[in-house]
């Protein structure tokens, strides 16, 4: 069809007025934005390494979805005050209960077997039923989100199968799934169009607010114990350049602890502009990607890293601090500091010129590029979080660094 730029069914009257469309998209926005908070809150507490990785990736993809939906709402005669409201108390309860998942299996089921499959079904229905010309901007957004959602659910269903086959968690997951499904029904489904009952659901686990752990978790079945000191690789080579190269790979792999720190900041810091959470979602996923840089490089060299002690200092040492102090330590103290000539550029040049390792050269090239972005995030947000100018923030960062390295060095001397 050449007419209407290929748009199908141009004469059909759609199901959505501007007001109705805005109301429904507000619910979509709220769900994706809540999933960001849930993933951030749960990431430090989850055991399975692959689930941690996926939470970081999918959190970032939910942030991209949220940003698109927020912009679409602004085109539908919707004020910013309306956008930031919770659209439905039953939907809020659903999200409050989802974050109360007690283990990896419950969380995976809640996200990938209840919420996101329901999102897929609803978005496909919306695309089919809306007027194809007037709502083409929404159709385009939902199609792009569906690409991520379908990939996420396919991965998540596989993760659920793997966890179930391990037979680790023996109780609770069936009840958890049933409860979430009942809350979703009470909310009228994702779009609110199902018949609702005037009997509102009661809180279940969410009678007590979810709390972040003070120590991040690693899988005790196949990963080494957590540690505050660097442990390097097993049986390091005598060749100094090769040994330094492998240490760099391991340091990259250990950056999951930085991602967990950012997750804690995102979860704990309330009432910031949406752009703050959007930027930190990018920052968090970058740190997870850096951990994957190290994982891929180590595994390409045939090095078994998983059963080695797992460095968790970035999260564990900073977990009790205010979110502003945490983010200042990382973005200004560590990452702005890495902009020095002896920092990220030197790491890249070492891999390129001395180690002559193509894969790590590429990883360090992109690691350096990401750190430039992160330092800019720090200069942008740390002053707001601390409530002072950037020079004051840099003084805070120096003191937080001193505190951190004292703890790390003390841990190393005790080993």
N, C-alpha and C positions, 0 to 999 in steps of 0.2 A: 504494500500500500504506500503510494507516494504522497497522497494528500495528508494533510495534518502532520507532516514530518514523520509519518509512520505510526502515529498514535492510533491505537485501536479503539473502537466503540466511542467515537466522538459525540454521538447523539444521545447516549444514555445519560439519564439523570442519576447522579451519584447519591450515596447514602449520607454524605457529610456536608453540612453547612459549615461556614467558617467557625461559628461558635462550637459546634459539635466536634469539628476536627481539632480545634485548639484544646478542647477538654480531653480528648483521647490522647493526643500527642503529649499533653502534660503528664498523663499517666505513664506513657512510654518513657518520657524523660525521667520521671521519678524512679522508675524501676532500674534503669541503667545507672543512674546516679547513686542509688542505694547499693547496687551491686559493687560499685567502686569502693564504697565505705566498708562493705562486708568483706570483700577480698583483702582490703588493707588491714582490717582488724584481725582477720583469720590467718594471714600469711605467716607471721612469726610463730604461730601456734601449730601449724600443720607439719606433719612428720615427713611425708613422702616428698622426695626431692622433685620429681616430675610434676607433682601437683603444685608445689611452690612455684615452679617455673611457669606453669600454665596460669596460675592466679595472677602473676605479674603481667603476662602477655594479655590475658583477657581483661584485666583491670584497665590496661591502656586502651584496648579496643572499646570497652564500655565508655571510657572517657571520650573517645572520638565520636561514638554514637551520641552521647549526651550533648556534646558541643553542637553537632548538626541539628539535633532536635531542639535545643535551646534557640538556635538561630531561626529555625523554621517557625517556632512559636512567636518570635518577634515580628514575623511577617503576617501573622494572623490576628492582628489587632489585640495583642496580648501584652500587658504591662509586665515589667520586670518583677513587680511585687507579686503578681499572680504566679509567675514562673517559679519562684522560690518557695511556694507553699506546698505542703503535702496534700495531694488531691483527695485522699480517701483514708479514713482511719483504719479500715479493714486491710487496705493495701499496706499501710504503715505497719500494722501488726504482723503481716506476712514477712516483711523485711526484718522486723525486730526479732522474729522467731528464727528466721534463716541464719542470722549471725550467731545464734546459740548452738549451732552444730557442735557436737561433742568430739567428733573425730573426722578423719579424712573421708571415710565412706559417707557419713551423713552430709558433709558439706558438698561432696561431689554429686550425690543424689539430689540435694536441694537445688543446686545450680543447674546441673546438666540433665536431670531427669524430670524436674518439675518446672522451674521458672523459664529456662531458655527454650525448651521445646514449646511451651505455651506462647512465648514471644514469637517464635517462628510461625506457628499456626495463625496467630492474630495478625501479624504483618502481611502474610500472604492473603488473608481475608480482606484486609484494608486495601491492599493494592488492587484486588479484583473488584471491590465494591465502590471505590471512590470514583468520582467523575474524572475521566482520564486526562482532560485538558486542564481544568481548573486546578487540579491537585497534582499535576505532574511533578512539581518540586518535592512534595511529600513522597510520591512514588519512587523518585530517584534516590532519596535519602534512605527509605526503607529497603530498597533493593541492595544498596551498598552495605547496610547493617546486616541484612540477611546473609550476605557472603561470609561475614565473620561468624555470625551465629551458627550457621550450619556447620562450619568447620569446627567451632568450639564444641558443639553438641556431639559431633562424630568423635572427636578426641575424648570428650568427657564420658561418653558411653563406654569407650574402651578402657578408660581409667577405672570406672566403676566395676567393670568385669574383672580387671586385674586385682583390685582390692578385695572383691568378694572371693575370688579364687584363693587368695592368700589366707582366708579364713581367720582374719585378725580380730575383727569386731563381731561379736556374737549376738548382741542385743541392741535394740533401739532404732535401727535404721528404717525398718518397716513402719514403725509408729511415727517416726519423724516425717517420713514421706507422706503418710496419711494425714498428719496434722497440717502440713504445708498445703496439701491439696484442698483440705477443708477450708483453710484460711483464704486460699485463692478463690474458691467458689463463693465464699462469703463476701468477697470484694467484687463479685460480679465478673470474675475473670480478669484478664489483662486489661481489656478495654472497658470493663464495667457494664457491658451490655447484657450479661446473664442476669436472670431474676435474682434479686437480693431479698434476704429475709430481714425483718425488722428486729430480729434477735441477734444482736451483734456478738461476735465471738469473744471469748474471754482469753486473757493472757495464759500462756502455758509456761514455757521456760523463761520467757522474757519479763517475768515479775521482778527479776533482778537484772540490771543492765549488764551487758557484756563488758568484760575487762580484758585488756591486753595482758599477755604474760610478761613477767619481768625478765625472763630468759627465753631466748629463741630456742626452737626445738629442731632436732634432727632425728631421722629414723633410727631407733636403737637396734633394729634388726639387721641393717646392712650398712650403716654409716658409723664412723668412729665417734668417740665422745667429743662434746664441744670443749673448746679451749680458748683462752684469751691470748695465747701466744702463737706466733707463726711456727709451723712445723715442717714446711717444705715438702719435698717428695721423698718417698722411700728409696734408700740406696742411691744417693746422689752421685753423679759421675765425678771422676777426679778432674776432668777437663773443666777449667774455671768458667769458660764462656758457656759451655753446655749446661753447667750447673746453674749459672745465673739465668740462662734462658728458661730452664725448667722451673726455677723459682718464680719467674715472672708469670709463667702459665698458672702456677698454683695461686699466686696472689690474685690473678684475674678470677679464677674459679671461686675464690673466697669472697667475692663481692656480693654474694647473696646477702651477707650480713648488712651491707649498706642499703640494699633494697628493703630489707626488713625495718631498718631504722626509718626510712622514708615512709614506709607503710604506717609505722607508729605515729609519725608526725601527721600524716593525712587523717588518720583515724581520730587522733586526740585533739587536733586544732579545729575548733568550731568557728563558724560565722566569718569565714574569709570569703572574698569574692570567688566566683566560680573559676576564674582564670587561675587562681592559686592551685586549686585541686587539679585542674587540667595540666598545668605545667609540672606539678609533682608526679602526676601519673606518667608523664613522659620520662621524667627523671628516674622514677622507680623502675620502669621497664628497661631503660638503658642499663641500670645496674644489674638487672637480671640478665640482660644480653651479655654484659661483660663477664658475668659468671659462666655463661655458656661459651664465651670465647675461650676461657681457661679450660673448661670441661672438654671442649672439642679438641683443643691443642694437646692436652694431656692424653686423651684417648687416642688421638692420631699417632702419638709416640708410644702407645702400648702401655701407658702408666696407669696403674690401678689407684685411683685417688679416693674413692668413696669410703673405703674402710679406714682411711687415715683420720686422725683427729681433725675436727672441723672448727675452723676459726670463726667465732661469733662475737668478737669484741665490740664491733661498731654498734650493734644493737644492745648487747648485754650491759656494757659499761655505761651507756647513755640512757638506758630505758627509764630511769627514775627522774630524768631531767625534764624541764619544761620543753614543749615542742620547739620553741624559738631557739633555745640553747642547743637542742639536738640538730636542728637544720643549720644553724650557724656553724657548729663544729664541722659538719660535713661539707657544706657548700662553700663556706669562706675559709675555714681552717684547713681542710684537706684539699678541696678541689680548686679554689682560687690559688692556694699555695702551689698546686701542681702545674700552674702556668709558668713557673720559673723555668729558665733554660735547662736546669737539671731535672726537670719533672717529666711531663708526658712526652715532650719532644725528644728528650734524651732516651727514653724507653723505646720510642719508635726507631730512632736512629741506631740504637744498639741492635735491635732485631734485624734491621735492614743491612747495616754495614759490618757488624762484628759477627753476630750469630748467623747471618745470611739465611734466615728462616722465612720463606715466603708467606706461610699461613700466619705466623705470629706478627710479621711485619704488617700484614693487612689488618689484623685484629688491633694492633697498637695504633695504627693510623686512624681507625675509626674510634677507638677509645679516646684518643687525644681530641678528636673533633667533638665527641660527646662531652668531654670535660669542659671544653670552652663554653658550651651551652649551659652546663650545670653551674659554672662560676657566675655566668650572667643571671641565672635563676637566683643564686644566692644574693647577688647585689640588688636584685629586684625585690625579693621577698623577705630576706632576713631583717632589714630595717623595720618593716612592718611588724614582723613577729616579735622583735625586741622592743620596738617603740622608740628607737633612737636612730641617729644618723649612721652612715656606713663606717665612719672612723671609730665610733663607739663600738659598733658591731665587731670590727676587726680586733679590738681590744678584748672583747668577750671571747672571740674565737681563740686568741692566744692562750687565755686562761683555761678554756675548755680543752685545748690540745695538751697543755701541760698536765692537767688532771688525767686525761686519757692515757698518755704515754707513761705516766707514773704507774697506773694500774696495769698496763700491758707489761712493762718492764718487771714489775713485782711478780706478775704471774710467771714470766719467763724464768726468773731467778728461783722460783719455787719448784720448777720442773726438774 
